[in-house]
């Protein structure tokens, strides 16, 4: 950890600290800026998405000057940290295969020995050969039924142990940011996992044990590592936010969540990059969002508790139940009041089976809301289809980032219309 600390401070301007209530955290050792000029006049879509959310929450419509300034500033936030995955695997799909190293879907050739792994060319195959040479031997001896059961999560665990073995044998070099000790430091939350999920992890661990056939491996260790992956592995996406695969990034996993994050995690190929979204002064904790933040506080808290086993206490979440929080939740997830003269929004009323207007107190039946929700979903599906059709044409603006906010606009519009 001392080697990692020295490297992070000297080369990246960040440091690891341990807080009693949070555990390990990443703090800035210098100032970071949300503006990183790259010589391009293209508008950064991440800024647009952030601004659209602000428009929804504040009602502001004065955006043209902001978008123009984004275009002139040219690009994205300053890079705080970049990391290669310790291990990674492409998603499994019945319709499309991907290169095991770079995740492209073009010019693929399947490994002639294991018939499981694909590469787009000799370059990617050479990069991955030291690790795949061992994995290939394991996969080649599996029968068809076992191959069918081979999920990306199982392959990720297998590759995790193989890479540990190769680093122990010094076949693959270790560095301060690339060693198995960093994986060991990751918290598994195994004691908080529900019994049904533990059973699933144990079943997957049994298959890993069958594949590996290593006498020093045990089901308990493998089960705990599956729990680590569930909380700490990241979905690798392309520039259009299409999921390509899964990777484990032990250093980036140190970064904690906030529903008002000061940084954003993006992927440049298989490399995970954390960029500043706002001015971050020296000595500040770096935060990213683990979930979709355009949801009510209750929705966010539920998602975080279920997936990551903690209750968020960020500046947005500590306002739970306060007037500002109720208003924000109403805008993000609320339904329009049935009285067209009222400007209030409805939220689920815990004392009844309906939804209560936060302004006039009028209640709408659950069945009525479900009907509206069905109409919203139909329009949302049409929006998704339209964006899919035109996404390639409009690629320079990367409109997938608009998608969530576009659905919200449709959602609010439908609620207004159906309440008249």
N, C-alpha and C positions, 0 to 999 in steps of 0.2 A: 504493500500500500504506500510505503514511503517513496518508492520509485515512481509510482503513478502520480502521487502528489507533486513531486518535483517536475515531472513532465507536463502535467496539466497547467501548473503555474507558469513555467518558463515558455512553453510553446503555445498554450491556448488561452492563458489569462484567466483561468478558473481554478478553483480548489475544492476539495472534498471536506466537509465538516459533518459532525455528528450531533444532532439535536435530540434531547431526551424524548420529545413527543413525536418525532418524525423518523429518527434513525439517520441514515446517511443522506446528505443533501449536497447539491452542487452550488457553489457561490462564485460570483464574479470577483476576480482579482484586479480588474480594471474596468473602465467604462465600455459599454457596447452600444452601438447605434442601430436604429431601425432602418437607416438609409445606407446602402452600400452601392456606390456608383460603379456601374460596370460598362459604361460607354454606350449603353443601348437606350433608345428612346421608347422601348416597349413598356407599357404599363404592367406593373407586377400585380397579378391577380390575387395574391394573398392580401394585399392592401385593399383591393376592391371588396373581397369577401368580408374583411374586418369592418370596412366602412358600411357595407350593406346591413350588417347586423346592427351597427350604431344607428342607421336610419330607422330600422324597425323599432328599436328601443326608445329613441328620442323623438321620432317624428320629423327629423330634419330632412329638408329637401334640397339644401344648398350643397350639392355635391360636385358640380361641374369644376369649380376651381380646385377642389381636392384631387379629383381624378387627373386634371391637367398637371398639377404639381407632381403627382406620382409618376406620370409619364416622363416629365423632365428629370426627375431624380433617378430614373432608370432602373430599376430593378429591385432587389430584395434586401432584407436585413443582413446585417453583418454576421458572418459565420462565427458562432461561438465554439462549436465542436463538430468534428466529423469522425465517423468510425466505420470501419469495415465490420461485417458480421463475424462473430466467432464461428458460427455455423449458420447455414441458410438452406432452404429447400424451395423449389417452385410449387405452386398450388397444383393439386391433382385435378385433372379435368378429363371428362370422357370425350370432349370435342376438340381440345387444344392442348398440345404438349409445349413445354418450354425448356430452354437451355438450362442446365443445372447450375451454371456459373453466372451468366449474365441475364437470364430470364427472357431472352428474346424468343419469339415463336417462329422465326424464319430460318430456312435452310438447315433444318434439324436432321441429325442422324442419330439413331439409337445405338447404345453401346452393344457391340456384337456379342459380348459375354453374358451380361446380366439381363439385357433386353428391357431394362427399367429406366435407366438414366439416358437423357438426350443431351447432345451438345450441338452448337451451331457451327463449330469448326474446330480446327486443331489448336487454336490459341486458347480457347476456353477449356478444352480438354486437358491441355498441359497445365494450366493454372490449377486445375482441380485434381490432377492425376494422383498425387501423393495420398490424398484422402480417399478418392474413389477407388484406387487400387485395392484397398482393404474392404471398402463397402461392396465393391463388385463381387468379391469372393463370397461374401455373406449372402448377397442377393441371388447369386447364380445357383445356389443350392436349395433355394426355397421352391416349394411346389406352387401351382397356380392359385390355390385357395389362399395361401399365405400372402402371395403377391397382391391378390385382390384386397386383402385386409391391410395392406401397407399404406397407411395414411401419412401425410406430410409431418404430423407431430411425431409419429413413430420413427420416421426417417431422421428427423431432427435430433432425437435422443440418441439414435445409433451413431450419427455423425459426431455428436457431442463427445461420446466415449471414445470413438476412433481418433478424433483430433487430440483428445487428452493423451491417449496412448502415444501418438506420433510426437507430441511435444515432450512427453516424458523421455522418449527415446532420442530426442533431439533431431528427428527427421524433419520436423517443422519447427522453425525457431520461435522462441517466445520473446515478447517485448513487454514493456510496462503496461501497454494497453491491449495486449493480446496474450493472455495466459489463463489457464483454467482456474487459478486462485480467485480471479475476478468472478467467475461463475459460482464458485463455492460461497462467495460473500452474499449472493442474491438470496433474499428472504423467500421462503416457499409458502408461508401461511398454511402449512399442512394441517395444523390443529384447528383451523377455522373452516376447512373444506367440508361440505356436507357429505354424509355417508354414501349417498347414491353416486356422487362424483368420485369419491375415493374408490368405490368399487370399479368404476370405469377406468380410473387411473391404474388400478391393480391389474385389470384385464389387459390393458395396453402394455403394462410393465412385463406381464407374462410373455407376451409376444416378443418384446424386445429381448427378453432373456433367452427365448428359443432361437432368435436370430443370432444373437451374439455368442451364446454358449461359452461365456467366460465364468469360471468358477468363483471368482472374487466379486462378481456382481450379485446383488440381492434385490428382491422385489421391493423392499421398503425404500432402498436408495433410489431405484428407478421411479417409483411412485412419487417420491418427494421432488424429483427433478421434473416430472410432468407438471406438478403443481407450480414449480418455478416458472416453467414456460408459459403456463396459463396466465400468470400475472405479469410477466416481463418480456415475453417475445413480442416483436412488432410485425405488423402486416406491411410488407414492402409493396408500394404502389408506384405506378408510372406517373408521368406528368399530367395525365387525365384522371388521376385518382382511381385507376383500375387496379385492383389487387393482383399482384403477380406471384407473391410467395410470402414466406415467413422467415424472419431472421432474429437471432439473439445478439443483442448489443449490450454487453455487460456494463460499460461505462455510462452510456446514455440511460441505461436502466436506473442509474442513481438519481436522475432528475425526477423531482416530485411533480405531482399534479396541482393545477389550479384551474378553476373555472374562469378566472381572469388571467390567463397566462401572459408572461412577458416575452415568450419565445414560441417558435413553432418547429415541429419536426417534419422535415421533408426528405425525399429520397432522390438521389442523383445516381441512377443505376442501382446497384446494391449497396451503395454507401449511404448511411443515414447522416443527415446534416441538421444541426440545430441552429436556427437563425433568430436574431433579435427581432421582435415585433414592435418594440417601443424602446425608448431610451432606458438603459439599465445601468444605474450607477455602480461604481465599485463597492463591493461588500453586500450586494443584493443576492437573494436566492434566485436561481434560474428555475423557471417553471414552464411546463408544457401542459397541454390538455390531453388526458387519456381518453376522453369521450367527446361526443358532440356537445358543445357548450350552448347551442341554441335550443335549450329546453328549460323547463321550470326547475326551480331549486329541488323540489321533491323528486322530480324525474331524474335529475343528475345524481342526487344523493343515493337513490335506489340503485342506479346503474353502478356507481362506484362501490357501494357496499357489496353488491352481488359479485362483481368481477374482481375487485381489488381489495376488499375486506377493510375498508377504512371509511370514516365519516369526514368529508371535506370541511375544512374551517377557513376557506379562502374568503376574501372580502365580500364576494357575492353570497356565499352560503351562510355566513353569519347573520345575514339580514332575513333569514327565513321567517315568514309570518309578518314581517313589517310591511307598512304600506308600499314602499318602493318595490319590495320583492313580490307582493301580490300583483301590483301593476305590471311588472315585468313578466311574471308568469302568465298573466291574462293575455298579454300581447303575444307571447310565444306559443301558448297552448290553449288559450281561452276560446270560448264560443261567444258569438255576439248575442246581446240581450234580445229577447223576443219583441220587446217594445221598441219600435223603430225610432221613438222620440228619445230613447235613452242611449247614451254613448258608452255604457258599461259593458264589461266582458264577464262571461260566466266561468266559474271554476267548479269542480266537483264538490258537492256539499257533503261532508262526512256524516251529517245528521239526517240525510235523506238519500233517496236513490236517484236524485236528479242533480242538476247543475244550477247553482245560485249566482245571480248577478251581483257582482261586488259593489255596484253603485246603488241600485234601487231595491235589491233583495228578491226580485222575481225569479221563480224557479222554473226550469225547463225539464220535461220528462227525459229519462234516460233513452227511451225508445226513439224519441224525436231527434236526440243528439246522434244516435247510432245511424239514423237515416241520413242525416247531414254528413256524417263521417264517411258513409258509403259514396255519396256524391263527390266529396272531396277526393277520395281515393281514385275514383274514376278519372277526375280531371288531372290528378297527380300522375296517373299512369300515362295519360295522353302527353303530359309535359315531358315525362321521361322518354317516351317514344320519339317525340319531336327533337329533343336534345340529342338522342342517340343518332337520329338521321342526319342532323346538321352539324354534329360535333366535329367531324373531320374537316368540314368546310370552314368552320369557325375556330379551328384549333388555335390560331395565334392568341385568342382571348381566353382559351382554356375554360370553356363555359361550364364544365362540370362543377367548378367552384360556385357558379351561380345557382346550381341545381337546388340545393336545400332552401336557399332564400326565395327562389322562384316558386317553389312549392308553398312556402309560407304566404307569399303574396296571393296566390290562387286560393289558398285556404281561407285567408281573411276575407277575400272578395266574396267567396261562396257564402260565408257566414253572414255577411252583410245582406246579400241578395235574398238568402232563404229566410232571413228574419223579418223581411219587409211584409 
